[in-house]
Amino acid sequence: MAYDPKNLSALTYANGFTLWHYRTSDLPSEVDDLGYFNEAARMLRVGDFIFVNAAIDSAPSHGVMVVVANDGTSVDVTNLTPFGSTNAD
């Protein structure tokens, strides 16, 4: 699949920082690829956090990615840092 702009939402912003949410059927390993968020380059800034719900149709993964590079056309984010742990009950 590919980045879908309608699934990226700003949750809050202040002092040059934005907290985003992104929901996708794509695997986290696809979402963290260099260039996945290129279409959003004009909005994303280095240091912004993106809460991600990935692989929502198969093996859901949830966590945060951080924008680590954006030269105005090419965006790179960190690997997914997961939230929570396995539900043992």
Buried (B, 14 or more C-beta within 10 A) or exposed (E): EEBEEEBBEEEEEEEEEBBBBBBBBBBBEBBBBEEBBBBBBEBBBEEBBBBBBBBBEEEEBBBBBBBEEBEEEEBBBBEBEEEEEEEEE
